[in-house]
Amino acid sequence: MGKIRKLAISTMCLMMVSGGGLLYAAAGKTDLSFYVNNMLLKQPAISSEGGAYVPVEQLSENMQAIVSVDESAGTVKIYKPNVNTVLLDEQGKIFGKVRIDTSNTFSALVQVDDLKTDISDLKITITDPAGKTDVVDNQPITEKKDSFWFKSAAYNYKVTDKGNYMIQVYFKDAASKKWFIVSELQISTTS
């Protein structure tokens, strides 16, 4: 009698598992590889009834946008401010290439417009080709404006490795207290 019971339970479990797969397939849902700028992202998109659905967190990250999820209100909001960044050397000239084995003092000039949500802080980082990240500047944003300019404090950085160095600008969402990348640029090295 115990063998029949085990067989019945195993059969029911198998039916539930395969039935779930059949229901998923019957609903016309298919996993899609999700690429942004020709890079495969971690989570797949889903195709259903002629539409593609993508994970909002990955989409906002790759769009360099701020995402706000309010489950109690049943809303997802994506804010995409226009953020432009340039680097200035000690003489105030714009640059994008540096020599290896040199120390460079620079400031980041950040121009922001079309900001439709409140932010509490702005942070600028530099990441070397090996992935080591330093904070260039981190300041609270006290005025609530939809457009503003920000110039970082002067920062001295020693370029030691050949490759690309990534400058990233982050905003901290005032409501969620999460950091979001809103702008990035690369500095390349020369010999």
MDTraj code that builds the backbone (N, CA, C; nanometers):
import mdtraj as md
import numpy as np

residues = "MET GLY LYS ILE ARG LYS LEU ALA ILE SER THR MET CYS LEU MET MET VAL SER GLY GLY GLY LEU LEU TYR ALA ALA ALA GLY LYS THR ASP LEU SER PHE TYR VAL ASN ASN MET LEU LEU LYS GLN PRO ALA ILE SER SER GLU GLY GLY ALA TYR VAL PRO VAL GLU GLN LEU SER GLU ASN MET GLN ALA ILE VAL SER VAL ASP GLU SER ALA GLY THR VAL LYS ILE TYR LYS PRO ASN VAL ASN THR VAL LEU LEU ASP GLU GLN GLY LYS ILE PHE GLY LYS VAL ARG ILE ASP THR SER ASN THR PHE SER ALA LEU VAL GLN VAL ASP ASP LEU LYS THR ASP ILE SER ASP LEU LYS ILE THR ILE THR ASP PRO ALA GLY LYS THR ASP VAL VAL ASP ASN GLN PRO ILE THR GLU LYS LYS ASP SER PHE TRP PHE LYS SER ALA ALA TYR ASN TYR LYS VAL THR ASP LYS GLY ASN TYR MET ILE GLN VAL TYR PHE LYS ASP ALA ALA SER LYS LYS TRP PHE ILE VAL SER GLU LEU GLN ILE SER THR THR SER".split()
xyz = np.array([
    [0.0820, -0.1200, 0.0000],
    [0.0000, 0.0000, 0.0000],
    [0.0865, 0.1266, 0.0000],
    [0.2027, 0.1244, 0.0687],
    [0.2906, 0.2393, 0.0755],
    [0.3487, 0.2758, -0.0605],
    [0.3770, 0.1731, -0.1448],
    [0.4316, 0.1991, -0.2776],
    [0.3297, 0.2696, -0.3648],
    [0.2031, 0.2294, -0.3541],
    [0.0976, 0.2921, -0.4347],
    [0.0793, 0.4367, -0.3922],
    [0.0837, 0.4625, -0.2626],
    [0.0689, 0.5987, -0.2106],
    [0.1837, 0.6870, -0.2616],
    [0.3084, 0.6382, -0.2535],
    [0.4248, 0.7136, -0.3017],
    [0.4135, 0.7404, -0.4513],
    [0.3664, 0.6382, -0.5252],
    [0.3501, 0.6543, -0.6696],
    [0.2438, 0.7597, -0.7013],
    [0.1360, 0.7585, -0.6275],
    [0.0282, 0.8557, -0.6498],
    [0.0750, 0.9976, -0.6178],
    [0.1457, 1.0119, -0.5065],
    [0.1957, 1.1451, -0.4683],
    [0.2994, 1.1932, -0.5706],
    [0.3897, 1.1041, -0.6117],
    [0.4906, 1.1418, -0.7123],
    [0.4256, 1.1827, -0.8433],
    [0.3210, 1.1082, -0.8839],
    [0.2499, 1.1402, -1.0084],
    [0.1824, 1.2761, -0.9979],
    [0.1200, 1.3041, -0.8832],
    [0.0534, 1.4346, -0.8643],
    [0.1554, 1.5481, -0.8688],
    [0.2693, 1.5287, -0.8023],
    [0.3735, 1.6328, -0.8029],
    [0.4248, 1.6564, -0.9438],
    [0.4484, 1.5486, -1.0173],
    [0.4956, 1.5611, -1.1546],
    [0.3934, 1.6338, -1.2407],
    [0.2661, 1.6047, -1.2197],
    [0.1608, 1.6725, -1.2965],
    [0.1560, 1.8213, -1.2629],
    [0.1751, 1.8529, -1.1323],
    [0.1712, 1.9946, -1.0931],
    [0.2891, 2.0694, -1.1537],
    [0.4069, 2.0089, -1.1481],
    [0.5259, 2.0749, -1.2030],
    [0.5133, 2.0910, -1.3539],
    [0.4808, 1.9846, -1.4234],
    [0.4703, 1.9951, -1.5688],
    [0.3496, 2.0780, -1.6081],
    [0.2425, 2.0703, -1.5292],
    [0.1246, 2.1520, -1.5578],
    [0.1560, 2.2991, -1.5468],
    [0.2394, 2.3349, -1.4467],
    [0.2801, 2.4750, -1.4336],
    [0.3583, 2.5201, -1.5555],
    [0.4477, 2.4324, -1.6037],
    [0.5232, 2.4639, -1.7247],
    [0.4323, 2.4746, -1.8451],
    [0.3339, 2.3846, -1.8525],
    [0.2402, 2.3886, -1.9642],
    [0.1543, 2.5147, -1.9590],
    [0.1125, 2.5528, -1.8371],
    [0.0330, 2.6754, -1.8247],
    [0.1148, 2.7970, -1.8677],
    [0.2433, 2.7997, -1.8258],
    [0.3318, 2.9103, -1.8621],
    [0.3446, 2.9182, -2.0144],
    [0.3687, 2.8036, -2.0777],
    [0.3825, 2.8005, -2.2231],
    [0.2495, 2.8299, -2.2907],
    [0.1404, 2.7790, -2.2330],
    [0.0096, 2.8009, -2.2931],
    [-0.0292, 2.9478, -2.2886],
    [0.0203, 3.0194, -2.1894],
    [-0.0118, 3.1613, -2.1787],
    [0.0648, 3.2421, -2.2831],
    [0.1525, 3.1762, -2.3578],
    [0.2261, 3.2452, -2.4640],
    [0.3431, 3.3264, -2.4121],
    [0.3960, 3.2913, -2.2962],
    [0.5080, 3.3653, -2.2382],
    [0.6383, 3.2954, -2.2733],
    [0.7343, 3.3723, -2.3198],
    [0.8638, 3.3187, -2.3577],
    [0.9724, 3.4072, -2.2994],
    [1.0764, 3.3451, -2.2424],
    [1.1915, 3.4221, -2.1959],
    [1.2700, 3.4717, -2.3166],
    [1.3134, 3.5957, -2.3098],
    [1.3951, 3.6551, -2.4154],
    [1.5285, 3.6980, -2.3566],
    [1.6352, 3.6822, -2.4320],
    [1.7631, 3.7394, -2.3906],
    [1.7495, 3.8900, -2.3994],
    [1.7913, 3.9596, -2.2950],
    [1.7722, 4.1039, -2.2836],
    [1.9080, 4.1726, -2.2995],
    [1.9257, 4.2461, -2.4110],
    [2.0495, 4.3162, -2.4414],
    [2.0264, 4.4672, -2.4380],
    [2.1226, 4.5397, -2.3821],
    [2.1258, 4.6853, -2.3916],
    [2.2660, 4.7215, -2.4385],
    [2.2749, 4.7992, -2.5463],
    [2.4044, 4.8344, -2.6063],
    [2.4900, 4.7108, -2.6321],
    [2.4248, 4.6073, -2.6830],
    [2.4898, 4.4834, -2.7227],
    [2.5498, 4.4053, -2.6056],
    [2.5041, 4.4324, -2.4818],
    [2.5492, 4.3585, -2.3643],
    [2.4313, 4.2807, -2.3070],
    [2.4514, 4.1494, -2.2876],
    [2.3480, 4.0641, -2.2306],
    [2.3323, 4.0969, -2.0830],
    [2.2076, 4.1218, -2.0418],
    [2.1813, 4.1544, -1.9024],
    [2.1489, 4.0297, -1.8221],
    [2.1526, 4.0430, -1.6893],
    [2.1365, 3.9294, -1.5995],
    [1.9988, 3.8653, -1.6089],
    [1.8958, 3.9453, -1.6034],
    [1.7598, 3.8921, -1.6030],
    [1.7009, 3.8948, -1.7436],
    [1.6272, 3.7901, -1.7801],
    [1.5676, 3.7891, -1.9143],
    [1.4448, 3.8788, -1.9221],
    [1.4115, 3.9181, -2.0423],
    [1.2845, 3.9848, -2.0683],
    [1.1827, 3.8746, -2.0959],
    [1.0557, 3.9086, -2.0933],
    [0.9495, 3.8113, -2.1202],
    [0.8653, 3.8633, -2.2346],
    [0.8362, 3.7747, -2.3279],
    [0.7478, 3.8077, -2.4391],
    [0.6118, 3.7458, -2.4107],
    [0.5068, 3.8265, -2.4229],
    [0.3716, 3.7762, -2.3992],
    [0.2728, 3.8568, -2.4820],
    [0.1924, 3.7884, -2.5573],
    [0.0844, 3.8492, -2.6354],
    [0.1340, 3.9660, -2.7213],
    [0.2489, 3.9477, -2.7831],
    [0.3007, 4.0486, -2.8748],
    [0.3791, 4.1610, -2.8094],
    [0.3914, 4.1602, -2.6773],
    [0.4660, 4.2654, -2.6070],
    [0.5866, 4.2065, -2.5372],
    [0.6871, 4.2888, -2.5147],
    [0.8063, 4.2470, -2.4403],
    [0.8068, 4.3199, -2.3071],
    [0.8339, 4.2472, -2.2006],
    [0.8361, 4.3025, -2.0660],
    [0.9754, 4.2845, -2.0092],
    [1.0321, 4.3942, -1.9586],
    [1.1704, 4.3926, -1.9121],
    [1.1757, 4.4280, -1.7639],
    [1.2785, 4.3783, -1.6921],
    [1.2946, 4.4125, -1.5505],
    [1.3238, 4.5624, -1.5353],
    [1.2421, 4.6316, -1.4601],
    [1.2512, 4.7772, -1.4511],
    [1.3839, 4.8226, -1.3895],
    [1.4377, 4.7471, -1.2930],
    [1.5637, 4.7873, -1.2304],
    [1.6777, 4.7872, -1.3317],
    [1.6839, 4.6825, -1.4144],
    [1.7901, 4.6766, -1.5151],
    [1.7706, 4.7828, -1.6218],
    [1.6465, 4.8057, -1.6595],
    [1.6190, 4.9062, -1.7605],
    [1.6622, 5.0441, -1.7113],
    [1.6274, 5.0785, -1.5887],
    [1.6645, 5.2103, -1.5365],
    [1.8148, 5.2236, -1.5210],
    [1.8821, 5.1157, -1.4796],
    [2.0276, 5.1186, -1.4646],
    [2.0957, 5.1457, -1.5986],
    [2.0493, 5.0784, -1.7026],
    [2.1105, 5.0938, -1.8337],
    [2.0683, 5.2217, -1.9047],
    [1.9566, 5.2796, -1.8642],
    [1.9133, 5.4089, -1.9178],
    [1.9752, 5.5243, -1.8395],
    [2.0447, 5.4918, -1.7303],
    [2.0978, 5.5912, -1.6370],
    [1.9842, 5.6794, -1.5854],
    [1.8864, 5.6124, -1.5268],
    [1.7663, 5.6786, -1.4781],
    [1.7423, 5.6415, -1.3316],
    [1.6514, 5.7131, -1.2701],
    [1.6109, 5.6885, -1.1324],
    [1.4781, 5.6141, -1.1364],
    [1.4674, 5.5053, -1.0605],
    [1.3423, 5.4295, -1.0578],
    [1.2825, 5.4371, -0.9174],
    [1.1525, 5.4543, -0.9132],
    [1.0792, 5.4593, -0.7876],
    [0.9663, 5.3573, -0.7943],
    [0.9717, 5.2577, -0.7053],
    [0.8684, 5.1543, -0.7005],
    [0.7895, 5.1742, -0.5718],
    [0.6594, 5.1945, -0.5861],
    [0.5701, 5.2079, -0.4708],
    [0.4674, 5.0955, -0.4788],
    [0.4977, 4.9856, -0.4098],
    [0.4101, 4.8685, -0.4163],
    [0.2738, 4.8970, -0.3564],
    [0.2677, 4.9777, -0.2494],
    [0.1381, 5.0059, -0.1873],
    [0.0462, 5.0835, -0.2812],
    [0.1031, 5.1717, -0.3629],
    [0.0231, 5.2479, -0.4603],
    [0.0127, 5.1753, -0.5944],
    [0.0919, 5.0694, -0.6108],
    [0.0907, 4.9949, -0.7364],
    [0.1491, 5.0734, -0.8517],
    [0.2594, 5.1501, -0.8242],
    [0.3190, 5.2322, -0.9302],
    [0.4683, 5.2077, -0.9429],
    [0.5152, 5.2240, -1.0654],
    [0.6579, 5.2269, -1.0964],
    [0.6802, 5.3548, -1.1750],
    [0.7735, 5.4368, -1.1280],
    [0.8046, 5.5615, -1.1978],
    [0.9521, 5.5620, -1.2339],
    [0.9816, 5.5990, -1.3581],
    [1.1197, 5.6116, -1.4035],
    [1.1428, 5.7577, -1.4391],
    [1.2469, 5.8144, -1.3810],
    [1.2840, 5.9533, -1.4071],
    [1.4169, 5.9535, -1.4811],
    [1.4205, 6.0161, -1.5968],
    [1.5427, 6.0204, -1.6774],
    [1.5854, 6.1665, -1.6938],
    [1.6610, 6.2182, -1.5954],
    [1.7103, 6.3552, -1.6114],
    [1.8183, 6.3606, -1.7191],
    [1.8360, 6.4774, -1.7771],
    [1.9429, 6.4998, -1.8737],
    [2.0661, 6.5425, -1.7934],
    [2.1677, 6.4571, -1.7893],
    [2.2876, 6.4837, -1.7095],
    [2.4093, 6.4732, -1.7999],
    [2.4845, 6.5816, -1.8089],
    [2.6060, 6.5864, -1.8909],
    [2.7250, 6.6146, -1.8004],
    [2.8352, 6.5460, -1.8258],
    [2.9535, 6.5589, -1.7416],
    [3.0766, 6.5815, -1.8287],
    [3.1603, 6.6747, -1.7865],
    [3.2911, 6.6946, -1.8491],
    [3.3950, 6.7044, -1.7387],
    [3.5187, 6.6729, -1.7736],
    [3.6287, 6.6830, -1.6794],
    [3.7135, 6.8040, -1.7139],
    [3.7535, 6.8763, -1.6100],
    [3.8356, 6.9965, -1.6266],
    [3.9694, 6.9752, -1.5579],
    [4.0795, 7.0097, -1.6290],
    [4.2112, 7.0008, -1.5665],
    [4.2336, 7.1231, -1.4782],
    [4.3545, 7.1370, -1.4236],
    [4.3849, 7.2477, -1.3320],
    [4.3719, 7.3855, -1.3970],
    [4.3867, 7.3911, -1.5302],
    [4.3731, 7.5185, -1.6016],
    [4.2294, 7.5430, -1.6468],
    [4.1390, 7.4521, -1.6161],
    [3.9995, 7.4679, -1.6558],
    [3.9702, 7.4191, -1.7965],
    [4.0635, 7.3445, -1.8576],
    [4.0425, 7.2912, -1.9922],
    [3.9792, 7.1526, -1.9850],
    [3.8891, 7.1257, -2.0788],
    [3.8230, 6.9964, -2.0871],
    [3.9230, 6.8927, -2.1385],
    [3.9209, 6.7720, -2.0797],
    [4.0097, 6.6662, -2.1264],
    [3.9392, 6.5313, -2.1194],
    [3.9968, 6.4327, -2.1889],
    [3.9416, 6.2977, -2.1892],
    [4.0481, 6.1903, -2.2034],
    [4.1751, 6.2324, -2.2142],
    [4.2865, 6.1380, -2.2228],
    [4.3919, 6.1804, -2.1224],
    [4.4594, 6.0789, -2.0643],
    [4.5664, 6.1058, -1.9677],
    [4.6835, 6.0131, -1.9957],
    [4.8004, 6.0549, -1.9523],
    [4.9206, 5.9730, -1.9676],
    [4.9321, 5.8762, -1.8496],
    [4.9844, 5.7581, -1.8797],
    [5.0090, 5.6585, -1.7755],
    [5.1228, 5.7071, -1.6864],
    [5.1173, 5.6701, -1.5591],
    [5.2173, 5.7055, -1.4578],
    [5.2275, 5.8551, -1.4349],
    [5.1129, 5.9226, -1.4382],
    [5.1104, 6.0649, -1.4050],
    [5.0028, 6.0897, -1.2999],
    [5.0229, 6.1936, -1.2224],
    [4.9203, 6.2387, -1.1294],
    [4.8449, 6.3514, -1.1972],
    [4.7138, 6.3468, -1.1873],
    [4.6289, 6.4465, -1.2504],
    [4.5338, 6.5058, -1.1479],
    [4.5255, 6.6365, -1.1451],
    [4.4264, 6.7037, -1.0618],
    [4.3158, 6.7506, -1.1542],
    [4.1935, 6.7141, -1.1211],
    [4.0806, 6.7491, -1.2067],
    [3.9561, 6.7756, -1.1244],
    [3.8601, 6.8386, -1.1883],
    [3.7263, 6.8583, -1.1334],
    [3.6279, 6.8042, -1.2355],
    [3.5128, 6.7607, -1.1868],
    [3.4049, 6.7186, -1.2757],
    [3.2993, 6.8289, -1.2763],
    [3.2587, 6.8686, -1.3954],
    [3.1527, 6.9682, -1.4109],
    [3.0294, 6.8943, -1.4605],
    [2.9226, 6.8992, -1.3806],
    [2.8005, 6.8251, -1.4089],
    [2.6877, 6.9243, -1.4346],
    [2.6228, 6.9106, -1.5492],
    [2.5084, 6.9939, -1.5856],
    [2.3841, 6.9056, -1.5832],
    [2.2808, 6.9496, -1.5115],
    [2.1587, 6.8714, -1.4949],
    [2.0392, 6.9547, -1.5376],
    [1.9497, 6.8941, -1.6160],
    [1.8191, 6.9554, -1.6403],
    [1.7147, 6.8463, -1.6546],
    [1.5910, 6.8851, -1.6483],
    [1.4757, 6.7942, -1.6593],
    [1.4725, 6.6922, -1.5453],
    [1.5125, 6.7338, -1.4249],
    [1.5072, 6.6488, -1.3069],
    [1.3679, 6.6614, -1.2459],
    [1.2891, 6.5555, -1.2512],
    [1.1479, 6.5599, -1.2111],
    [1.1204, 6.4901, -1.0792],
    [1.2232, 6.4598, -1.0014],
    [1.2068, 6.3985, -0.8704],
    [1.3081, 6.4599, -0.7753],
    [1.2885, 6.4389, -0.6466],
    [1.3792, 6.4964, -0.5473],
    [1.4983, 6.4044, -0.5241],
    [1.6165, 6.4649, -0.5205],
    [1.7387, 6.3916, -0.4853],
    [1.7958, 6.4550, -0.3594],
    [1.8702, 6.3756, -0.2826],
    [1.9285, 6.4286, -0.1596],
    [2.0792, 6.4466, -0.1690],
    [2.1457, 6.3697, -0.2582],
    [2.2906, 6.3740, -0.2678],
    [2.3357, 6.3506, -0.4111],
    [2.4579, 6.3962, -0.4405],
    [2.5234, 6.3730, -0.5677],
    [2.6618, 6.3187, -0.5365],
    [2.6996, 6.2107, -0.6046],
    [2.8304, 6.1488, -0.5821],
    [2.8977, 6.1258, -0.7168],
    [3.0304, 6.1458, -0.7200],
    [3.1102, 6.1215, -0.8400],
    [3.2199, 6.0227, -0.8030],
    [3.2377, 5.9189, -0.8865],
    [3.3407, 5.8186, -0.8608],
    [3.4304, 5.8024, -0.9831],
    [3.5481, 5.7452, -0.9604],
    [3.6371, 5.7051, -1.0685],
    [3.6748, 5.5592, -1.0447],
    [3.6680, 5.4780, -1.1507],
    [3.7000, 5.3360, -1.1421],
    [3.8115, 5.3051, -1.2410],
    [3.9173, 5.2406, -1.1910],
    [4.0313, 5.2092, -1.2773],
    [4.0028, 5.0828, -1.3587],
    [4.0916, 5.0484, -1.4548],
    [4.0677, 4.9313, -1.5399],
    [4.0557, 4.7997, -1.4626],
    [4.1112, 4.7918, -1.3415],
    [4.1038, 4.6703, -1.2601],
    [3.9753, 4.6644, -1.1776],
    [3.8964, 4.7717, -1.1793],
    [3.7699, 4.7729, -1.1056],
    [3.7740, 4.8397, -0.9696],
    [3.8870, 4.8989, -0.9312],
    [3.8971, 4.9693, -0.8025],
    [3.8319, 5.1068, -0.8164],
    [3.7406, 5.1381, -0.7248],
    [3.6646, 5.2627, -0.7312],
    [3.7014, 5.3550, -0.6168],
    [3.7225, 5.4833, -0.6487],
    [3.7443, 5.5885, -0.5495],
    [3.6335, 5.6918, -0.5637],
    [3.5958, 5.7521, -0.4513],
    [3.4976, 5.8603, -0.4539],
    [3.5712, 5.9908, -0.4793],
    [3.5326, 6.0615, -0.5851],
    [3.5909, 6.1905, -0.6200],
    [3.5274, 6.3007, -0.5351],
    [3.3946, 6.2964, -0.5210],
    [3.3211, 6.3959, -0.4431],
    [3.1852, 6.3378, -0.4053],
    [3.1323, 6.3819, -0.2927],
    [3.0013, 6.3387, -0.2457],
    [2.9421, 6.4555, -0.1675],
    [2.8357, 6.5152, -0.2196],
    [2.7787, 6.6355, -0.1586],
    [2.6274, 6.6236, -0.1448],
    [2.5723, 6.6795, -0.0371],
    [2.4264, 6.6865, -0.0283],
    [2.3735, 6.7910, -0.1266],
    [2.2548, 6.7666, -0.1790],
    [2.1874, 6.8624, -0.2667],
    [2.0703, 6.9189, -0.1857],
    [2.0814, 7.0439, -0.1468],
    [1.9812, 7.1016, -0.0572],
    [1.8701, 7.1756, -0.1302],
    [1.9021, 7.2327, -0.2450],
    [1.7994, 7.3047, -0.3219],
    [1.7263, 7.2085, -0.4135],
    [1.5959, 7.2196, -0.4170],
    [1.5134, 7.1358, -0.5041],
    [1.4889, 7.2108, -0.6340],
    [1.5704, 7.1789, -0.7359],
    [1.5583, 7.2438, -0.8660],
    [1.5517, 7.1375, -0.9734],
    [1.4871, 7.1690, -1.0852],
    [1.4852, 7.0725, -1.1947],
    [1.6060, 7.0886, -1.2868],
    [1.6820, 7.1981, -1.2682],
    [1.8065, 7.2142, -1.3437],
    [1.9089, 7.2869, -1.2570],
    [2.0347, 7.2422, -1.2681],
    [2.1423, 7.3050, -1.1910],
    [2.2773, 7.2615, -1.2472],
    [2.3825, 7.3305, -1.2041],
    [2.5208, 7.2962, -1.2366],
    [2.5894, 7.2561, -1.1069],
    [2.6844, 7.1638, -1.1171],
    [2.7609, 7.1204, -1.0007],
    [2.9057, 7.1031, -1.0436],
    [2.9965, 7.1649, -0.9688],
    [3.1393, 7.1451, -0.9950],
    [3.1996, 7.0783, -0.8723],
    [3.2639, 6.9650, -0.8946],
    [3.3232, 6.8909, -0.7830],
    [3.4455, 6.9649, -0.7297],
    [3.4856, 6.9258, -0.6109],
    [3.6113, 6.9748, -0.5563],
    [3.7249, 6.9190, -0.6423],
    [3.8379, 6.9875, -0.6431],
    [3.9553, 6.9380, -0.7165],
    [3.9983, 6.8045, -0.6558],
    [4.0341, 6.7105, -0.7421],
    [4.0690, 6.5762, -0.6981],
    [4.1981, 6.5343, -0.7665],
    [4.2945, 6.4843, -0.6884],
    [4.4205, 6.4391, -0.7446],
    [4.4178, 6.2871, -0.7557],
    [4.4520, 6.2373, -0.8756],
    [4.4433, 6.0940, -0.9024],
    [4.5649, 6.0495, -0.9814],
    [4.6279, 5.9397, -0.9380],
    [4.7446, 5.8839, -1.0075],
    [4.6988, 5.7744, -1.1028],
    [4.7262, 5.7929, -1.2315],
    [4.6925, 5.6947, -1.3344],
    [4.8105, 5.5997, -1.3469],
    [4.7872, 5.4727, -1.3123],
    [4.8971, 5.3758, -1.3100],
    [4.8833, 5.2655, -1.4143],
    [4.7619, 5.2370, -1.4588],
    [4.7387, 5.1248, -1.5500],
    [4.6881, 5.1735, -1.6851],
    [4.7261, 5.0991, -1.7890],
    [4.6759, 5.1267, -1.9224],
    [4.5306, 5.0791, -1.9307],
    [4.4485, 5.1534, -2.0028],
    [4.3087, 5.1145, -2.0199],
    [4.2151, 5.2319, -2.0007],
    [4.0874, 5.2002, -1.9834],
    [3.9862, 5.3039, -1.9657],
    [3.9505, 5.3202, -1.8185],
    [3.9390, 5.4445, -1.7775],
    [3.8970, 5.4810, -1.6427],
    [3.7557, 5.5371, -1.6538],
    [3.6645, 5.4879, -1.5699],
    [3.5244, 5.5267, -1.5772],
    [3.4911, 5.6304, -1.4699],
    [3.4362, 5.7434, -1.5140],
    [3.3828, 5.8442, -1.4228],
    [3.2319, 5.8253, -1.4202],
    [3.1736, 5.8106, -1.3009],
    [3.0291, 5.7927, -1.2892],
    [2.9713, 5.8962, -1.1931],
    [2.8541, 5.9481, -1.2313],
    [2.7798, 6.0424, -1.1477],
    [2.6562, 5.9694, -1.0969],
    [2.6346, 5.9760, -0.9664],
    [2.5205, 5.9115, -0.9020],
    [2.4316, 6.0176, -0.8368],
    [2.3010, 5.9936, -0.8383],
    [2.2055, 6.0704, -0.7589],
    [2.1467, 5.9763, -0.6555],
    [2.1253, 6.0279, -0.5333],
    [2.0543, 5.9503, -0.4316],
    [1.9098, 5.9978, -0.4296],
    [1.8183, 5.9045, -0.4560],
    [1.6754, 5.9361, -0.4538],
    [1.6369, 5.9731, -0.3109],
    [1.5703, 6.0873, -0.2940],
    [1.5343, 6.1364, -0.1610],
    [1.4368, 6.0427, -0.0903],
    [1.3464, 5.9796, -0.1635],
    [1.2454, 5.8931, -0.1017],
    [1.3029, 5.7559, -0.0640],
    [1.3657, 5.6877, -0.1588],
    [1.4117, 5.5500, -0.1341],
    [1.5507, 5.5442, -0.0708],
    [1.6266, 5.6523, -0.0781],
    [1.7653, 5.6579, -0.0301],
    [1.8586, 5.5651, -0.1088],
    [1.8189, 5.5271, -0.2301],
    [1.9025, 5.4432, -0.3155],
    [1.9824, 5.5309, -0.4119],
    [2.1044, 5.4852, -0.4451],
    [2.1892, 5.5534, -0.5413],
    [2.1598, 5.5020, -0.6816],
    [2.1584, 5.5943, -0.7795],
    [2.1369, 5.5594, -0.9196],
    [2.2416, 5.6284, -1.0059],
    [2.3052, 5.5526, -1.0970],
    [2.3988, 5.6128, -1.1928],
    [2.3164, 5.6933, -1.2930],
    [2.3534, 5.8209, -1.3120],
    [2.2803, 5.9057, -1.4061],
    [2.3680, 5.9580, -1.5192],
    [2.4990, 5.9382, -1.5081],
    [2.5895, 5.9819, -1.6143],
    [2.7218, 5.9075, -1.5987],
    [2.7854, 5.8778, -1.7118],
    [2.9195, 5.8208, -1.7052],
    [2.9980, 5.8573, -1.8291],
    [3.1285, 5.8636, -1.8103],
    [3.2182, 5.8881, -1.9226],
    [3.3494, 5.8164, -1.8955],
    [3.4229, 5.7921, -2.0030],
    [3.5501, 5.7219, -1.9914],
    [3.6663, 5.8161, -2.0195],
    [3.7723, 5.7937, -1.9445],
    [3.9006, 5.8584, -1.9719],
    [3.9904, 5.7486, -2.0271],
    [4.0530, 5.7722, -2.1409],
    [4.1455, 5.6719, -2.1955],
    [4.2887, 5.7146, -2.1672],
    [4.3776, 5.6155, -2.1662],
    [4.5187, 5.6432, -2.1383],
    [4.6016, 5.6447, -2.2649],
    [4.7095, 5.7215, -2.2596],
    [4.8086, 5.7246, -2.3668],
    [4.9440, 5.6982, -2.3060],
    [5.0379, 5.6537, -2.3878],
    [5.1733, 5.6228, -2.3362],
    [5.2563, 5.7477, -2.3259],
])
top = md.Topology()
chain = top.add_chain()
for i, resn in enumerate(residues, 1):
    res = top.add_residue(resn, chain, resSeq=i)
    for name in ("N", "CA", "C"):
        top.add_atom(name, md.element.get_by_symbol(name[0]), res)
traj = md.Trajectory(xyz[None], top)
